[in-house]
Amino acid sequence: MTGDKRIQDSPWQGRIAVLLLLFALIAVPAVALGGTDLPSNTTEPTAGVPDEIPPSIGAEENGTPEPTPTETVAEEVTPEPTEQLPEYVYIDEDIANLGAGTVIPSNSNVLLQISNGGNARFNDYGNNTYHFFSPGQSGTQGMNALHITTDPAESSGQVTFSSDQAGVFYLTDTGGRGWDDDGILMLAVNGTIPDSFRVTIKASGYQWTPVLTGTYPTFDDVTYVPEALNETFTKDDFLYEPQIWRPCAATNYPIFDGQDMTDTTNTFSILFIDLNAGILGANALSQPSFAGQSVTDNGAIKVEYSFENLPTFAAFDAYAYTVSSNQGQGIRWTNRRHRPAAP
């Protein structure tokens, strides 16, 4: 583990491969149960998706990965949305040449495409995108509940710097709602990505039929899925670039802790990965049905990563999706930076 100075002084300048896991430290619930709902989303989101994607897919293409023979996977049912999904329009300048210099159109109220080979687990719009952040969210909402940690027992997370090309981390939730239906991983790679670049991501965690906010999935209704995702991504899977900020309810939000946001030349390429599993938080695990039961990794999503030919600097960030929440349906949470960005 290294300090912040090493990250700022050497990784991308000295071309030393360094991996940064962005872990939030604050464990204050982002959403308190019984709180006031935010206004319904009436603003059309912009979209950063390729124009060759059809507006809808067949019902048989449900986006759920086929289980391996060693997996036991309950049949996954996605309920109807609890509110009307935001209408969206394709914007030509946003969708042309995706992956060849497409900047994310907006920090929020935006549809962004995942890079998985299969369909999105919750394919609300039929084009393998997720809706990131409601226009009704303030710049401080959605950044207290979701964390990345190297130990699922330390659910509040931490900031970790590593030169390891392979490792493990976990996505946890400390919010009042108590669960997230799906986890999305963002990977950002600094500078030029070589053609030989590879990253393999494995994810394991729980799946369940989504429930309404204010209620909880029961122990009998959740199924642990080892390797809910096992996929290798290449240079061509980075659909968004060049970026110095990432999606968030707040504008101009840093990709990594201590990032110098005034340096607009130090850019990243970004991809989003559907982990095909949800997160059970402390409030869900404290329900009577979980009493005395064994829960793998304290309900967290386990993420295993392995890089090949990473010559520069990479950063992971986490996002969480729910069908039902006080902020509406979609991705409404991300991990929070530990300290302000560099001036």
N, C-alpha and C positions, 0 to 999 in steps of 0.2 A: 504494500500500500504506500502511496506517495502523497505528498502534500499538494496544495493547489498551485504552488509556485512551479513545480515541475510540469504540471499540465499547461500552464501559461507559457513557460519558457522554451519547452523542448519538443513536444510531440509533433506538431505539424511543421514547426520550423526546422527541426532536426530530422524529420521524416522517420521518427521512431514510432513503431506501432504501439499505441496506447489505447486502452479501452476504458471508457468512463461509464459507470452505472449511476444514473441520477436518482438519488433516493431522497424522499421527503422525510423531514424529521418531526413535523408537527402533527399531533394525532387528535386535533379538534374536529368533531364531526362536521362535514360540509353541509349535511342536510339533517335537520332534526325532525324526527317523526312527528307528524301532527302540525308541522309548520305551514306557513302560508304558501300556497302554490304560486309559482311565477305565472305571469300572463301567458296565454296560449301563443304559440308561434304563428304569427300572421305574415311574417316577412319571408319572401321566397329566398331560399339559399342559393348561392352561386355553386357552381359545380366544376370540379377538376377531374373529368373522366374522359376516356377516349371516345371519339365519335363512332367507332365501329361497334361499341357495345350496344346491343339492342335495348329498347326501353323496358322490356320485361323478359322473363324466362319462363320456361314451362314449370308447372307445379311439381313435376318429378325431380327437377334440379333444385333440391332443397338446401344445398350447401353443407350438409352434414357428412363428414368423412366416413368412409366405410371402416368399420372396426376390424382390427386384426383378429385372428382366431383366439388370441389370449385375452382380448378385451371383452368386458361385459358392459354393453351400452344400452341403457333404457331408450325406448323410442322417444325421440325428441319431438315435441310439439310446440310450435311457436304460436301463442295466442294472437288474436286480432289486436291491433294497436288500441291502446286505451284512449287515445285521442287522435284526431286527424293528423296524419303526417304532413309536414310542411311541403307545399308544392315547390317544385324546382324547375329551373329552365337551364338548358344547355347554352353556354356562352362560347361562341366560336373561338375567341382568343384564349379561353381557358382550356379548351380540350384539344386544340390542334397540337400535333407533335408531342403528345404526352411522353415524358421520359427523355426528351431531348431539349431541355431548357424550359420546363413548365414550372413556374413559380406557383405555390399554393395561392389561390385567388383571395382568400380572406382568412383571418385568424379564427372566425366563428361563423355560424350559420352557413356552413359550407359542406358539400358532399365530397368526400375524398375516397379514392379507390384503394382497396387492399391489393397486395401483390401475390397473394396465395394462388396456387394453381387451380384450386377448386373455388366454389362459390362462397360468398360470405355466409357465416353461420346464421345471421339474422339479416337476410337480404331484403330489407324493407322496400327498397326502391327498384329491385330487380336488375341492378346493374353493378353489383358487388361494391357498392359504396356504403359508407356510414355517414350520418349527419353529425357533424362535430359542433357542439355547443349551441345553445339556444340564444337568440338575440336578446332574450329577457334576462339572461344571466349577467350579473355585475362582474367587473374585472377581478373581484376577490372570491367569487364563488367557484366551487368545484375543484379546489386545490388543497383541501385538508384531509380528505378521506382515503385517498388512494396512495399507496407507497410501494417502493421497491426495496427489498431487503435481502441480505445474504443469509439470513436466518429467520424462518417463519415464526419462531418464538419471539422475535423482536419485530413486532408488526408495525411499529412506527417508522421503520426504515432508517437508512443512513446514506451518506454520500460516499461512494467507493471509487477509487482510482486503481487501475490494475494494468499491468503490462501483459497479463496472461491472454493467450489467444483462444482459450476455452475456459468455461466455468459454468456456474449455476447461480441463479438468483430467483427470487419469489415475488409475486405480486400479492399484496395484502390490502385489506380494507378495514379502517377503524371508524367508519362513519356510522351515524345513527340508523341509517336504513338497514345496514347489516349484511348486504349482499350486492353483487354485481352479476348480471346475467352473462356477461362476456367480457373478456380481456383483449385489448388490442395493444400490440407492441410497436413502437416506432423505433427505427434504426436510422441514425444519421451518420454518414461517413464524410470526413473532411477531405477537401481537395479532390484531386483526380483519382478516380477508381480504375484500377487496372482491369484489363479484359479477363485476367486469370482469377479475379476476386471470387470467393465463395464464402457464404456463411450458412451453416446448418442450424436451424432452430427446432428444438423439441419442446413441447409443452404438455404438461399433465395436470389434470384438475377435475373438478366436479361439474356435472351437467344436471339440469333439472328443468322442468316446465316452468317458465316464468310466472311469478306471482305478483299480486298488486302491492304497491308500496304501502307500508304499514302492516304487512303480513310477512311470513317467512316460509321458505321451503322447509319441509320436515325431513327428518333423517331418512325415512322410508322413501322419500321422493327424490333423493339425490343419488347420483351414480358417479363413482370415481372412474375416470377414463385415463389410463396410462397412455402416454403418447397420443393425446388427442390431436396433436400436430407433430409431424416429423417431415420437414421440408428444407431443401437447400435453395438459397436465393443467390442470384448472380448480379453482375453490373446492370444488366438490362431490366432488372426488377425495381430499380430506383426510379420512381415515376415523377418525383418532384425535385427540381433544382433550378437555379442555385438558391439556397435558403440560409438565412442567419437566424430566423425565428421559427417557432413551431406553433401549431394550433393550440389555442387556449382562450378562455373567456376574456383574459387580459390581452391587450395588444402588445406586439413586439416582445413576446415572451422568450427568454433564452432557451437554447437547446441544451446547454450544460451549465453547471454551477460555476460562477465566476467568469462567464463569457463576456468579452468586451464587445458590447453591442454597437459601439461606434466604428468598429472595424468591419466595414461592409464588404471588404474584399476576401475575408476569411470565411468562405462559404461551405455549405454541406449539401450532399444529396440525401434524399429522404425516401424511405419506403415504410408502409404500414402492413403489419402482419396480424391476421385474425388468429388468435390462439385457440379458438374452438373450445373454450372452457370458461367457467365463471369463478367468482371468488365468494367464499363464505366468510363473513366477518364475525367479530366477537358477539354482536347482538343476535345473529342467527344461531351461532353455536351455543348461546346461553338459553335457548328455548328448550322446553321440557323434552321434546322428542330426541334431542341430542345428548341428554344426560346419561353418563356412563358409556357412551358410544365411542369407538375409536374413529378419529377423523384424520385422514392423511394430511400432513403438512399444515395442520391447523386451518384447513380450508383454503389455503393459498393456491395460486397457480405456480407450479414449478416450471422454470424456464432453463433449459440447457442450451448453451451456445458454443459454436466452434467456428473460428475464422480460418480461412486460408488466404494468403497473399493480401493481408491488410497492411499496407506500408505506412499509413498515416494515423488517423485518430478516429475513433468511433464512439458514439454515445447512444445509450438506450433510454427511452422514456415510455411511460405506461399511460394507457387510456382505458376507461371503463364505460361499458354500454349497459343500459337497462331498457326493458320494455315499458316499465312503469316507474315513474319517479315524480317528485315535486317539480322537477325541471323539464318534464316531458320525456318522450321516447327518443333515444339516441345516445351518443357519447357526450357525457356532461362532466367528466372528471379526468384529471390528470395529476401526476405527481408534482409536488411543489418544489421549487428550488430552495436550498437551505439558506443562502445568503444573497444579497443583491448582486446584480450583474456588475462587472467592472465598469467604472465611469468612463 
